[in-house]
Amino acid sequence: MKKQLQEKNLLYDDLLLKLMISIEVTHCETFMVFGNDIARFVDAFTNASMYSIWRSLHNRFIFSHVADELNENCCDNFFFEDQPNILFIVESQDASGAVFEIKTNKYVGTRAEKPAQLQLLDRYYVAEQRFQLKNLLFPNKLKDLQGREVIIAGFDYRPYTVIKYNKENSNTRDIGVTQDSGLSNVYIDGTEARVVLNFCAKFNCTVQIDTTDADDWGTVYQNMSGDGAMGMVINHKADICIGAMYSWYEGYTYLDLSMYLVRSGITCLVPAPLRLASWYLPLQPFQTNLWAAVLVYLCLETLGLVLAYRSEQELYVSEIARDGWWCCAKLGLATAFKLFISQSGNSKTTSVTVRVLLFACFLNDIIITSIYGGGLASILTIPSMSEAADTVPRLRNHRLQWAANSEAWVSAIRGSDDPLVQDLLSNFHIYSDEQLLELAQETQVRMGFTVERLPFGHFAIGDYLLPEAIDQMVIMQEDLYYQYTVAFVPRLWPLLEQFNTLIYSWHSSGFDKYWEYRVVADNLNVQKQQQVESTMTRSQEDIGPVRLGMSNFAGIILVWVLGSTVATLIFVAELFVDNFKKTPTNT
């Protein structure tokens, strides 16, 4: 235990180590402290509860001291404002002998009412062995918080948290803004914000938000400091932070978290597939193995015609006028290719065998060319598209660059040993919202953009993705990864058990689905939602007939140019050879 604290450069003493052992090993939740050790205990216990991996939810504290002995500044610590089960036993004397005054902190009510102040709960007379008022020593202060503030570390991240300023029907106050600025009264909504709002409606607390430092999800560091929304919680500026907070290990180490709120899948909008290059068009009707079969057939056909022509020469032509093997080979090859492209030959045959063979080859070639023509016609009518990077393996194989506006998008998988995840992270980049807007507005989008897939079919889309950009993209068919969102709260937050109970009821009632639809309809751009949703079936839509253009014939023209070039070179070579033969040689 010491070694772990030393590795993290955390301060400790013997009391803190003892408290950590009592918390982690014996799971002790009741502590009794005497006299001047109270202030030291409070500091040590606060740190020990944060250092310890064990979470204590039902702590009770009994502080005993003699009247007028305790320092007046003892109760200035936020500990006495945030813990409901605190008893002060104050020993005093009266005419009947020793009397113990039992006091407790107020806890409930607004902070202006000083929830840390002590109130008399009962008196115990030692001589008579009786309580004066017979009150419960640990009353349930959590069932009615009497307007106590619950501060949310808030930033606008829709549809999880929605913050609208200058709203006439405001439902809370932003304490990060001065009250006379006109922006202090805000309206908050969201799938997760509604959970907090309903929690406070049930337990009579007041929801407030603080946007002072909550410009991002934030990070918690080993020295128990932090930034962003989680930093506000660990620094005791806020009671809870929500807004697609994943169960990050760094946050779990020093904070506490609620049960899961929603399932959130991280996926990407990637560039839509483009039309395949037109030069490849003549080869598309047949697959590779079919082209190989056609080539083998042409070779066999050529061989058969060569042998048939040679046998015809042996049977029907005199030995003097008979052609050799070379002439038969040229004739067989030329005839095979003429039949393949439905051209007639100019050779005269007398053998019935050759005629039957030519007829059979002609029928086979008609079938092949008809199938090829039908395939080419269908390809010209329905354009072929390239493969989109719409799955995780394809995203890696395409080496597509993808981006987001925060490290929080990938922090949950940053430490993964999976080679697939490591390859994906090597192509991940972080840009500001302004830079992402510029990248999304390019004429041809070349990058993937992260979005969140909500559990009931909607998406959390950044403002930098405009409808024009979404038209050029498609949503991935699967998630890169998924996490369950939670609410981060400080260690020792006494309301966590009640908050989790409300979340259980929320899920079991089906309100999570209803709230998602309601919040999306009220606060998000429904057109963008429909745009993204339509990209999932865009490849299956009937686009109708396509007017042909020159681009459709680029491949055929390429074949024609290649053939003309080869023919020209052969013609030039023949002229050169012919001139060489006619040149007289000097003897």
BAMITOR-178389 format. One record per residue (C-alpha): z negated, y negated, x; residue number from 0. Coordinates in steps of 0.05 Angstrom, whole numbers. Each point is the difference from the previous one (the first is absolute). Layout:
<rs>
{r {Z; Y; X}; NUM}
...
</rs>
This chain:
<rs>
{r {0; 0; 0}; 0}
{r {-17; -47; 57}; 1}
{r {65; 17; 35}; 2}
{r {41; -16; -62}; 3}
{r {-33; -68; -6}; 4}
{r {10; -15; 74}; 5}
{r {74; 19; -4}; 6}
{r {9; -51; -56}; 7}
{r {-42; -53; 36}; 8}
{r {-48; -5; -59}; 9}
{r {-70; -26; 10}; 10}
{r {-59; 46; -16}; 11}
{r {-74; 11; 12}; 12}
{r {-49; 56; -12}; 13}
{r {-14; -21; -72}; 14}
{r {74; -1; -17}; 15}
{r {9; 70; 29}; 16}
{r {-60; 26; -40}; 17}
{r {29; -29; -63}; 18}
{r {68; 30; 14}; 19}
{r {-32; 69; 8}; 20}
{r {-39; -8; -64}; 21}
{r {63; -21; -37}; 22}
{r {48; 53; 28}; 23}
{r {-47; 59; 10}; 24}
{r {-53; -4; -54}; 25}
{r {41; -44; -47}; 26}
{r {-62; -42; -11}; 27}
{r {8; -54; -54}; 28}
{r {-71; -27; -7}; 29}
{r {-31; -42; 54}; 30}
{r {-68; -33; 6}; 31}
{r {-11; -56; 50}; 32}
{r {-63; -39; 17}; 33}
{r {-15; -71; 21}; 34}
{r {40; -35; 53}; 35}
{r {47; 59; 9}; 36}
{r {37; -18; -64}; 37}
{r {50; -48; 30}; 38}
{r {14; 47; 58}; 39}
{r {8; 59; -47}; 40}
{r {49; -38; -45}; 41}
{r {46; -17; 59}; 42}
{r {-4; 70; 29}; 43}
{r {10; 35; -66}; 44}
{r {61; -42; -18}; 45}
{r {34; 18; 66}; 46}
{r {-23; 73; -3}; 47}
{r {30; 9; -69}; 48}
{r {67; -27; 27}; 49}
{r {-2; 42; 63}; 50}
{r {-17; 63; -37}; 51}
{r {52; 45; -31}; 52}
{r {-46; 18; -58}; 53}
{r {2; -44; -62}; 54}
{r {-65; -15; -36}; 55}
{r {8; -24; -72}; 56}
{r {-72; 3; -28}; 57}
{r {-41; -36; 52}; 58}
{r {-70; -25; -15}; 59}
{r {-40; -46; 44}; 60}
{r {-75; -13; -1}; 61}
{r {-26; -57; 43}; 62}
{r {-75; -8; 6}; 63}
{r {-37; -59; 30}; 64}
{r {-63; -41; -6}; 65}
{r {3; -65; -40}; 66}
{r {21; -61; 41}; 67}
{r {18; 45; 59}; 68}
{r {74; 6; -11}; 69}
{r {48; -51; 30}; 70}
{r {32; -45; -52}; 71}
{r {69; 13; 29}; 72}
{r {-6; 75; -9}; 73}
{r {41; 2; -64}; 74}
{r {57; -44; 25}; 75}
{r {41; 61; 19}; 76}
{r {57; 18; -48}; 77}
{r {-32; 69; -4}; 78}
{r {-51; -27; -51}; 79}
{r {56; -28; -43}; 80}
{r {42; 64; -1}; 81}
{r {-52; 56; -8}; 82}
{r {-30; 9; -70}; 83}
{r {-55; 51; 17}; 84}
{r {-48; -41; 43}; 85}
{r {-75; -2; -9}; 86}
{r {-49; -46; 35}; 87}
{r {-72; 23; -2}; 88}
{r {-45; -60; 17}; 89}
{r {-73; 13; 14}; 90}
{r {-49; -54; -23}; 91}
{r {-73; -6; -20}; 92}
{r {-34; -24; -64}; 93}
{r {-69; 4; -30}; 94}
{r {9; 73; -20}; 95}
{r {23; 22; 69}; 96}
{r {68; 18; 30}; 97}
{r {62; -14; -42}; 98}
{r {71; 18; 16}; 99}
{r {54; -45; -29}; 100}
{r {65; 37; -10}; 101}
{r {61; -44; 3}; 102}
{r {74; 12; -1}; 103}
{r {61; -41; 15}; 104}
{r {36; -30; -60}; 105}
{r {70; 28; 19}; 106}
{r {33; -16; -67}; 107}
{r {27; -67; -19}; 108}
{r {46; -48; 36}; 109}
{r {-10; -17; 73}; 110}
{r {-21; -70; -20}; 111}
{r {-60; 33; -33}; 112}
{r {-21; 29; 68}; 113}
{r {3; 76; -12}; 114}
{r {-42; 11; 63}; 115}
{r {-61; -35; -28}; 116}
{r {-61; 43; -13}; 117}
{r {-28; 10; -70}; 118}
{r {-66; 30; -20}; 119}
{r {10; 70; -27}; 120}
{r {-71; 25; -8}; 121}
{r {-70; 0; 30}; 122}
{r {-41; 59; 23}; 123}
{r {-76; -4; 1}; 124}
{r {-27; 47; 51}; 125}
{r {-71; 3; -26}; 126}
{r {23; 16; -71}; 127}
{r {60; 41; 23}; 128}
{r {45; -29; -53}; 129}
{r {63; -42; -8}; 130}
{r {-6; -64; -38}; 131}
{r {68; -2; -34}; 132}
{r {21; 73; 7}; 133}
{r {73; -19; 14}; 134}
{r {50; 45; 33}; 135}
{r {-4; -9; 75}; 136}
{r {75; 8; 9}; 137}
{r {32; -27; -64}; 138}
{r {75; 10; -10}; 139}
{r {28; -68; 17}; 140}
{r {72; 24; 0}; 141}
{r {10; 11; -74}; 142}
{r {1; -76; -12}; 143}
{r {18; -43; 59}; 144}
{r {-10; -64; -40}; 145}
{r {61; -35; 27}; 146}
{r {-8; 20; 73}; 147}
{r {64; -15; 38}; 148}
{r {46; 55; 26}; 149}
{r {47; -33; 50}; 150}
{r {69; 30; 11}; 151}
{r {35; -12; 67}; 152}
{r {64; -18; -36}; 153}
{r {72; -8; 18}; 154}
{r {60; 4; -46}; 155}
{r {32; 69; 7}; 156}
{r {33; 20; -64}; 157}
{r {-10; 41; -42}; 158}
{r {-67; 19; 31}; 159}
{r {-28; -70; 1}; 160}
{r {31; -61; -33}; 161}
{r {-26; -70; 13}; 162}
{r {28; -58; -41}; 163}
{r {-22; -71; 13}; 164}
{r {1; -59; -50}; 165}
{r {-7; 48; -57}; 166}
{r {-31; -28; -63}; 167}
{r {-31; 65; -21}; 168}
{r {-33; 13; 67}; 169}
{r {-49; 58; 3}; 170}
{r {-34; -12; 68}; 171}
{r {-10; -49; 56}; 172}
{r {27; -1; 72}; 173}
{r {-61; -19; 41}; 174}
{r {45; -8; 61}; 175}
{r {27; -64; -32}; 176}
{r {-41; -63; -13}; 177}
{r {-18; -6; -73}; 178}
{r {31; -69; -8}; 179}
{r {68; 20; 28}; 180}
{r {28; 25; -65}; 181}
{r {15; 68; 30}; 182}
{r {-69; 29; -5}; 183}
{r {10; 28; -70}; 184}
{r {48; 59; 3}; 185}
{r {24; 57; -43}; 186}
{r {-3; 68; 32}; 187}
{r {32; 65; -24}; 188}
{r {26; 64; 30}; 189}
{r {-8; 75; -6}; 190}
{r {-60; 0; 47}; 191}
{r {-26; -69; -17}; 192}
{r {-8; 23; -72}; 193}
{r {-48; 54; 23}; 194}
{r {-46; -53; 31}; 195}
{r {7; -45; -61}; 196}
{r {-20; 57; -47}; 197}
{r {-57; 20; 46}; 198}
{r {-29; -70; -4}; 199}
{r {11; -2; -75}; 200}
{r {-41; 63; -6}; 201}
{r {-57; -18; 47}; 202}
{r {-2; -75; -15}; 203}
{r {22; -26; 68}; 204}
{r {46; -58; 18}; 205}
{r {65; 12; 36}; 206}
{r {19; -50; 54}; 207}
{r {53; 3; 53}; 208}
{r {1; -28; 70}; 209}
{r {68; -12; 33}; 210}
{r {-27; -33; 62}; 211}
{r {18; 54; 50}; 212}
{r {33; 51; -45}; 213}
{r {72; -12; 21}; 214}
{r {11; 74; 15}; 215}
{r {-33; 68; -7}; 216}
{r {-34; -12; 66}; 217}
{r {-33; 44; 52}; 218}
{r {-71; 20; 19}; 219}
{r {-17; 3; 74}; 220}
{r {-50; 41; 39}; 221}
{r {-46; -59; 12}; 222}
{r {-10; -4; -76}; 223}
{r {43; -61; -8}; 224}
{r {66; -4; -37}; 225}
{r {55; -43; -28}; 226}
{r {37; -5; -65}; 227}
{r {-29; 28; -64}; 228}
{r {-39; 56; 33}; 229}
{r {-27; -50; 51}; 230}
{r {-29; -41; -58}; 231}
{r {-37; 61; -26}; 232}
{r {-31; 19; 67}; 233}
{r {-19; -72; 13}; 234}
{r {-35; -3; -69}; 235}
{r {47; -53; -27}; 236}
{r {23; 46; -56}; 237}
{r {-28; 59; -38}; 238}
{r {64; 39; -10}; 239}
{r {73; 0; 23}; 240}
{r {56; 30; -40}; 241}
{r {76; -3; 0}; 242}
{r {32; 65; 24}; 243}
{r {-56; 14; 49}; 244}
{r {12; 69; 30}; 245}
{r {-57; 43; 26}; 246}
{r {10; -24; 71}; 247}
{r {-46; 33; 50}; 248}
{r {-17; -65; 35}; 249}
{r {-24; -30; -65}; 250}
{r {-37; 64; -20}; 251}
{r {-39; -1; 65}; 252}
{r {-40; -63; -15}; 253}
{r {12; -12; -74}; 254}
{r {-8; 41; -62}; 255}
{r {56; 17; -49}; 256}
{r {6; 18; -72}; 257}
{r {33; 60; -30}; 258}
{r {75; -4; -4}; 259}
{r {33; -51; -46}; 260}
{r {74; 17; 0}; 261}
{r {50; 41; 39}; 262}
{r {45; -43; 41}; 263}
{r {63; 26; 34}; 264}
{r {31; -37; 58}; 265}
{r {76; 4; -4}; 266}
{r {59; -43; 20}; 267}
{r {59; -36; -29}; 268}
{r {57; 21; 47}; 269}
{r {72; -23; 5}; 270}
{r {44; 29; -54}; 271}
{r {52; 52; 22}; 272}
{r {68; -28; 20}; 273}
{r {70; 28; -11}; 274}
{r {21; 50; 53}; 275}
{r {50; -23; 52}; 276}
{r {71; 4; -29}; 277}
{r {31; 30; 62}; 278}
{r {-37; 64; -16}; 279}
{r {32; 3; -69}; 280}
{r {57; 51; 15}; 281}
{r {-52; 51; 24}; 282}
{r {-49; -7; -58}; 283}
{r {32; 46; -52}; 284}
{r {-16; 62; 42}; 285}
{r {-64; 19; 34}; 286}
{r {0; 18; 73}; 287}
{r {0; 75; -11}; 288}
{r {57; -6; -50}; 289}
{r {41; -40; 50}; 290}
{r {-13; 55; 51}; 291}
{r {25; 52; -50}; 292}
{r {63; -41; -13}; 293}
{r {13; -5; 74}; 294}
{r {-8; 75; 9}; 295}
{r {47; 11; -58}; 296}
{r {54; -45; 31}; 297}
{r {-6; 37; 66}; 298}
{r {9; 68; -35}; 299}
{r {57; -28; -41}; 300}
{r {35; -26; 62}; 301}
{r {-10; 67; 36}; 302}
{r {28; 38; -59}; 303}
{r {62; -45; -5}; 304}
{r {12; 6; 75}; 305}
{r {-2; 76; -3}; 306}
{r {43; 0; -63}; 307}
{r {53; -44; 32}; 308}
{r {0; 42; 62}; 309}
{r {9; 65; -39}; 310}
{r {57; -33; -39}; 311}
{r {34; -15; 66}; 312}
{r {-8; 72; 23}; 313}
{r {28; 29; -65}; 314}
{r {55; -47; -22}; 315}
{r {24; -40; 60}; 316}
{r {42; 26; 58}; 317}
{r {-32; 2; 68}; 318}
{r {45; -55; 27}; 319}
{r {-15; -50; -57}; 320}
{r {-73; 20; -5}; 321}
{r {-55; -55; 8}; 322}
{r {-58; 11; 47}; 323}
{r {-74; 0; -13}; 324}
{r {-6; -74; 15}; 325}
{r {50; -19; -54}; 326}
{r {-34; 46; -50}; 327}
{r {-68; -31; 16}; 328}
{r {27; -71; -10}; 329}
{r {33; 20; -65}; 330}
{r {-63; 36; -26}; 331}
{r {-46; -59; 17}; 332}
{r {46; -52; -31}; 333}
{r {9; 42; -63}; 334}
{r {-75; 10; -8}; 335}
{r {-15; -74; 3}; 336}
{r {58; -18; -45}; 337}
{r {-25; 48; -53}; 338}
{r {-71; -27; 7}; 339}
{r {24; -71; -17}; 340}
{r {48; 26; -54}; 341}
{r {64; -15; 40}; 342}
{r {62; 45; -2}; 343}
{r {26; 33; 63}; 344}
{r {71; -3; 27}; 345}
{r {3; 71; 28}; 346}
{r {44; 55; -29}; 347}
{r {-29; 69; -9}; 348}
{r {34; 66; -16}; 349}
{r {-60; 46; 2}; 350}
{r {-35; 16; -65}; 351}
{r {-65; 7; 38}; 352}
{r {4; -72; 25}; 353}
{r {18; -26; -69}; 354}
{r {-60; 36; -33}; 355}
{r {-46; -25; 55}; 356}
{r {25; -72; -9}; 357}
{r {-11; 5; -75}; 358}
{r {-71; 26; 8}; 359}
{r {-17; -54; 51}; 360}
{r {30; -53; -45}; 361}
{r {-45; 22; -58}; 362}
{r {-62; -1; 44}; 363}
{r {17; -68; 27}; 364}
{r {11; -28; -71}; 365}
{r {-69; 24; -20}; 366}
{r {-33; -30; 61}; 367}
{r {35; -67; -6}; 368}
{r {-15; -3; -75}; 369}
{r {-75; 11; 13}; 370}
{r {2; -52; 56}; 371}
{r {36; -50; -45}; 372}
{r {-51; 10; -56}; 373}
{r {-58; -10; 47}; 374}
{r {31; -62; 30}; 375}
{r {12; -29; -70}; 376}
{r {-72; 11; -20}; 377}
{r {-25; -33; 64}; 378}
{r {45; -60; -12}; 379}
{r {-26; -6; -71}; 380}
{r {-75; 10; 17}; 381}
{r {-16; -34; 66}; 382}
{r {-43; 39; 49}; 383}
{r {-62; -34; 25}; 384}
{r {-38; 7; 64}; 385}
{r {-70; 31; 3}; 386}
{r {-57; -48; -14}; 387}
{r {-66; 4; 38}; 388}
{r {-37; 16; -65}; 389}
{r {-44; 57; 25}; 390}
{r {-49; 2; 58}; 391}
{r {43; 47; 44}; 392}
{r {62; -43; -13}; 393}
{r {-39; -63; 16}; 394}
{r {-16; 30; 68}; 395}
{r {69; 28; 12}; 396}
{r {34; -66; -16}; 397}
{r {-50; -36; 46}; 398}
{r {-4; -54; -53}; 399}
{r {-44; -59; 18}; 400}
{r {-51; -15; -55}; 401}
{r {-50; -56; -6}; 402}
{r {-60; -29; -36}; 403}
{r {-44; -61; 5}; 404}
{r {-64; 33; 24}; 405}
{r {-26; 57; 43}; 406}
{r {-39; 23; -61}; 407}
{r {64; 33; -27}; 408}
{r {-2; 53; 55}; 409}
{r {-72; -1; 26}; 410}
{r {-16; 63; -40}; 411}
{r {52; 41; 39}; 412}
{r {-3; -37; 66}; 413}
{r {-42; 54; 33}; 414}
{r {42; 59; -25}; 415}
{r {23; 53; 50}; 416}
{r {60; 21; -43}; 417}
{r {65; -12; 40}; 418}
{r {34; -21; -65}; 419}
{r {-51; -54; -13}; 420}
{r {2; -24; 72}; 421}
{r {76; -6; -3}; 422}
{r {-6; -41; -64}; 423}
{r {-53; -46; 29}; 424}
{r {44; -13; 61}; 425}
{r {50; -34; -47}; 426}
{r {-53; -39; -38}; 427}
{r {-6; -76; 9}; 428}
{r {-46; -54; -26}; 429}
{r {29; -67; -21}; 430}
{r {-25; -60; -39}; 431}
{r {20; -9; -72}; 432}
{r {49; -55; 21}; 433}
{r {34; 46; 51}; 434}
{r {4; 57; -50}; 435}
{r {32; -47; -50}; 436}
{r {54; -18; 52}; 437}
{r {13; 73; 16}; 438}
{r {5; 17; -74}; 439}
{r {50; -56; -12}; 440}
{r {51; 24; 51}; 441}
{r {70; 14; -26}; 442}
{r {-10; 74; 15}; 443}
{r {-71; 25; 1}; 444}
{r {-13; 44; 61}; 445}
{r {-75; 12; -6}; 446}
{r {-49; 35; -45}; 447}
{r {-56; -38; -35}; 448}
{r {-66; 30; -20}; 449}
{r {-22; 1; -73}; 450}
{r {-56; 37; -36}; 451}
{r {13; 51; -53}; 452}
{r {-53; -4; -55}; 453}
{r {-24; 63; -36}; 454}
{r {36; -14; -65}; 455}
{r {70; -19; 23}; 456}
{r {-6; -73; 21}; 457}
{r {5; -32; 69}; 458}
{r {-37; -53; 39}; 459}
{r {57; -41; 28}; 460}
{r {-7; -57; 49}; 461}
{r {24; -70; -20}; 462}
{r {48; 1; 60}; 463}
{r {43; 52; -36}; 464}
{r {45; -39; -46}; 465}
{r {43; 32; -54}; 466}
{r {63; -13; 42}; 467}
{r {-30; 40; 57}; 468}
{r {-23; 57; -45}; 469}
{r {72; 8; -25}; 470}
{r {18; 23; 71}; 471}
{r {-56; 51; 5}; 472}
{r {-25; 64; -30}; 473}
{r {-71; 26; -6}; 474}
{r {-18; 61; 41}; 475}
{r {-6; 65; -39}; 476}
{r {-67; 17; 31}; 477}
{r {-60; -36; 29}; 478}
{r {-10; -10; 75}; 479}
{r {-72; 17; -15}; 480}
{r {-51; -15; -54}; 481}
{r {-72; -21; -4}; 482}
{r {-53; -11; -53}; 483}
{r {-22; -72; -5}; 484}
{r {-75; -16; -1}; 485}
{r {-45; -60; -3}; 486}
{r {-38; -17; 64}; 487}
{r {-71; -24; -8}; 488}
{r {-57; -14; 49}; 489}
{r {-46; 55; 21}; 490}
{r {-62; 6; -44}; 491}
{r {37; -32; -59}; 492}
{r {-45; 20; -58}; 493}
{r {53; -5; -53}; 494}
{r {47; 52; 30}; 495}
{r {-25; 58; -42}; 496}
{r {9; -39; -65}; 497}
{r {68; -24; 24}; 498}
{r {23; 71; 14}; 499}
{r {-24; 23; -68}; 500}
{r {42; -54; -33}; 501}
{r {61; 23; 41}; 502}
{r {-10; 71; -25}; 503}
{r {-1; -24; -72}; 504}
{r {61; -44; 13}; 505}
{r {42; 59; 26}; 506}
{r {-23; 48; -54}; 507}
{r {16; -49; -56}; 508}
{r {72; -11; 22}; 509}
{r {-8; -74; 9}; 510}
{r {29; 4; 71}; 511}
{r {69; 14; -29}; 512}
{r {-6; -52; -54}; 513}
{r {-24; -54; 48}; 514}
{r {57; 13; 49}; 515}
{r {52; -10; -55}; 516}
{r {-37; -61; -27}; 517}
{r {-10; -34; 67}; 518}
{r {72; 13; 22}; 519}
{r {27; -29; -65}; 520}
{r {-45; -61; 3}; 521}
{r {2; -18; 74}; 522}
{r {60; 31; 35}; 523}
{r {75; -11; -1}; 524}
{r {22; 55; -48}; 525}
{r {73; -10; 20}; 526}
{r {-16; 19; 72}; 527}
{r {-39; 60; -24}; 528}
{r {60; 24; -40}; 529}
{r {46; -14; 59}; 530}
{r {-41; 43; 46}; 531}
{r {-8; 55; -52}; 532}
{r {76; 1; -13}; 533}
{r {14; 13; 74}; 534}
{r {-31; 69; -8}; 535}
{r {59; 22; -44}; 536}
{r {54; -48; 27}; 537}
{r {37; 56; 37}; 538}
{r {6; 39; -66}; 539}
{r {29; -57; -41}; 540}
{r {71; 4; -26}; 541}
{r {35; -57; 35}; 542}
{r {66; 12; -37}; 543}
{r {71; -1; 29}; 544}
{r {9; -35; 66}; 545}
{r {63; -40; 15}; 546}
{r {33; 25; 64}; 547}
{r {13; -47; 57}; 548}
{r {27; 2; 71}; 549}
{r {-68; 23; 25}; 550}
{r {9; 65; -37}; 551}
{r {62; 16; 41}; 552}
{r {-25; -20; 68}; 553}
{r {-10; 72; 20}; 554}
{r {69; 21; -23}; 555}
{r {31; -60; 36}; 556}
{r {-39; 21; 62}; 557}
{r {31; 69; -4}; 558}
{r {69; -31; -9}; 559}
{r {-10; -46; 60}; 560}
{r {-26; 57; 42}; 561}
{r {59; 44; -19}; 562}
{r {51; -55; 13}; 563}
{r {-31; -15; 67}; 564}
{r {2; 73; 21}; 565}
{r {72; 8; -24}; 566}
{r {21; -63; 38}; 567}
{r {-32; 26; 64}; 568}
{r {34; 67; -8}; 569}
{r {66; -34; -13}; 570}
{r {-7; -42; 63}; 571}
{r {-19; 62; 39}; 572}
{r {62; 37; -26}; 573}
{r {45; -59; 20}; 574}
{r {-32; 0; 69}; 575}
{r {11; 75; 8}; 576}
{r {72; -4; -26}; 577}
{r {17; -57; 48}; 578}
{r {-33; 38; 57}; 579}
{r {44; 61; -15}; 580}
{r {64; -42; -2}; 581}
{r {-15; -34; 66}; 582}
{r {44; 33; 54}; 583}
{r {-39; 30; 58}; 584}
{r {22; -12; 71}; 585}
{r {16; 64; 38}; 586}
</rs>
